């Protein structure tokens, strides 16, 4: 194994860029002991001085140690093997895209939001056996611009919660009782508009973008149900009752649903489906990154406070860790991922390579200063160490002649290239300040632009 040492001026520590050799291929066989996933994880570290030196895989070195020297090397060799590793060891294999997605418009309003938008509610049939799985997409299209590029993402509380409009249908599916206006896990009228702050519809529409969203629970419920509800049972083989260790967990299921929504947007003449940004906050930020990595049709990818399993580096073991993620949310990732609880260094990849899988398309990474659980510095570093892949593919990466060594100051977004990063004041949330960065990036890369930067 070959290593090279490189200083990180942001904290003075050293870390190694790991150039993996063929021995790493053995990890893909699932030979590690998974028992550690079920032990109590150690106390979470939120002290930067306690981050131990770590070794990062080099995104531009193949698993057999061969360096990636050209864009074709990346496209033909390195990217496919990285995608395979993330699929089989972390997110899990999802079913292939269906030949046809059944959908229908169940309501349409020409003067929604005081005449600002055309609004459609669209039922998307994800599966009809053994019981129907239907995702309802809420789509707002600015009347001032069509076809419009789209921001498309899942929401946590139901479409009725992102708008106070009284004629948007209440979601009929299970919703956590922690949400305002939810009684016995079912939405009531009191829930309308309670999540609207995270979806500033008027601001987005006035900037010339369409907005599409759907409740993530339409695709798969966000609790450990043994994969008996939602989309998974529709794809079980005879006698199968749960996904195999290398098959999709819930995050991959949500990502698969995002791709099916894009299938529908491609058939909507009032939107520009070549320029759809997939967006997510927190666990849905992890989902958006995987959707963008696994489906190259998404023109821009947005990760807001996605943390462990999303944009933050696993090897830093800062804030939420793989062990904590696997213990608290054992259904999010595939079964094979449990092998790496407290064994981050044995992963043949790290999250900067998830960002690299999106290259050369623009990716936005957002953090919050007080959200140490999501490790803002680790999120920044993922973008920084994905930068060489973006430059190899002919873009400016994070901008400038070389990627920045230091994180930008709070409230000063770095949007000089297709990898953007910003950290704002405040806590774990998706607010207008975040959206303003994503809209600015949209103006650079989604409006009147070719499909790839």
Secondary structure, DSSP 8 states (H G I E B T S, - for coil): -EEEEEE-TTTS-EEEEEE--GGGGGGGGT-S--GGGGS--------GGG----EEE-TTB-TTS-B--SHHHIIIIIHHHHHHHHIIIII-B-----S--EEEEEEEEEEHHHHTEEEEEEEEEEE-SSS-EEEEEEEEEETTSSSEEEEEEEESS-GGGS---TTS----S---TTSTTEETTEE-GGGTTTTGGG--HHHHHHTT-EEEEEEGGGTS-SS--TT-STTGGGG--TT--S--TTB--HHHHHHHHHHHHHHHHTT-TTEEEEEEEEEEETHHHHHHHHHHHH-TT-SEEEEES--TTTTS-GGG--SS-HHHHHHH-TTTS-GGGGGGTT-GGG-S--HHHHHHTTTTSEEEEEEETT-GGG-HHHHHHHHHHHHHHHHHTTS-TTSSSS--SS---TT--B-SSSEEEEEESSSS---HHHHHHHHHHHHHHTTT--S--
